[in-house]
């Protein structure tokens, strides 16, 4: 589903760390997920770890479209922290998002 409205349930800038997995499979929900992460993470120290498949078959989401949206929005620095390729299934990545300073 969409992430719009979740910010109403969570305190602004109150989290040091957010862990999320399998949340970027639907490209149209990524902008609202990034908005929510920006809303919840503490400025300067807050980070999010995003675990995801490199490609989600049938829906078009995955790491590359997610990275494109992160860069387009400009709210976060992004880096790859881990790749998992067991040779038997879809490759996976763990990405680190760090909020850019406002202003």
N, C-alpha and C positions, 0 to 999 in steps of 0.2 A: 504494500500500500504506500500511500504518500505520507510524507513526514510533516506536512503542514499541520499546525495545531498542537504538535507535541511540545513545542516551546512553552505553551500555556501551562503545561504540567510540571515543568522543570525550572529551577532557579537559574537566572541569567549568570553566566560566567562563574559557575560554582564547581566545575569539575576539573581535576588535575589530569585525569586519564579517562578516555572513553575507548572501550573495545567493541568492535563491530565485525561481524562476519556475515557473508552472503547477503549484503544489503545493497549491492550496486548492480544487480542483475537487470534491473529495469532502467534504461537510460533516462526516461522522463522523470523519474523520482530522485535522481542524483542532485539536481539543484536544491531541492528542499532539504535533502539530507545534509548537504554542505551548509546550508543556512542554519539548520538545527545544531550542527557541530560548532559553528561559529558562535551561536547563541550560548551554548552550554560551557564551552571551554574557557578556562581562566586565561586572560591575556598574558602573553609572555612565557607562561609555564605550562599551559594546557596542551596536551597532545592526544591524538587519536590514532589507534592502530586499526587498520582496515584490512581484514583478511578476505580474499576473494579469488575466484577462478579467473584465469587470464581471459577466458571467453565463455560466455553463457550461450550455449546453442539454443536457437529458436527464439531468443528475445533480444539479442543484439548488444547486451551489456557486457562489461568486462573491464579489465584494468586500463586498456588504452582509452576507451571512451570516458572513463572516470577521470583519468589524468587530464584529458583535454578539457573537461568541465572544471576541474580544479584550477587549471591555468587560466581558463576563460574568466572565472569568477574572481580570481586573484586574492582570495581570502587566506590561503594557506601555502606554506612551503610543503613540498611533497618529496619523499625519498623512498626508495625500495629498501627494505630491511631484510627480506628473506624471500627466496624462491624455493618452491617445492615441486620437484618433478620426479615422481616415482616410476615413470616409464609405462605405467598401466592406466593412468587416468589423466584428466585435464590438469594442466599445470596450474599452480596456485601461487599467489604473491601475498606478502604482507607489506603494506604501505604505511608509512608514518606521516601523519599530517601535523604540522605545527602552525598555529595561528600567526599570521603576520601582524606586526604592530599596527594599530590604527593610526590613520593620519597620513 
